[in-house]
């Protein structure tokens, strides 16, 4: 994705995941924003956005972070919210193992507390170690934790699968985490 689209993606992440009030709007209960209002709000705060650019950014976003409503009039982030939204995701049976990408600087905390959502609604888990490595690389030296997802599910923990393939759960207790040696 080129630099302009990356900047638009970062702006949309801020508005659609964390702070819609930065452009004077509020997400509905499902995390949706009206596209016309989004474009108007973005332009009002100096972010040049139009429908064509928005469609291009969503289509070219390699992480598929955003989705349009079926009628094409609304947009939302598919996961990663720090504001409460109901994405309407149904509980799913996870695979045996899932992966979490982090960095070495967080390992001490994770060894004591497990994985917590921090400012987000959910802990994000990847379906494979490669994706988890990429996630961890964004913040420093990557470390991939292996999560015993099937055992968690068997013990009553819920999992959901977001539209872009990220597994979501409320927390991962230490007992389900395999740390690298």
Beta strands, then each sheet from edge to edge (+ up, - down):
strand 1: 33-34
strand 2: 66-68
strand 3: 74-77
strand 4: 98-103
strand 5: 115-116
strand 6: 123-125
strand 7: 142-147
strand 8: 160-161
strand 9: 167-169
strand 10: 171-172
strand 11: 177-178
sheet 1: 1+ 3- 2+
sheet 2: 4+ 7- 11+
sheet 3: 5+ 10-
sheet 4: 6+ 9- 8+
end
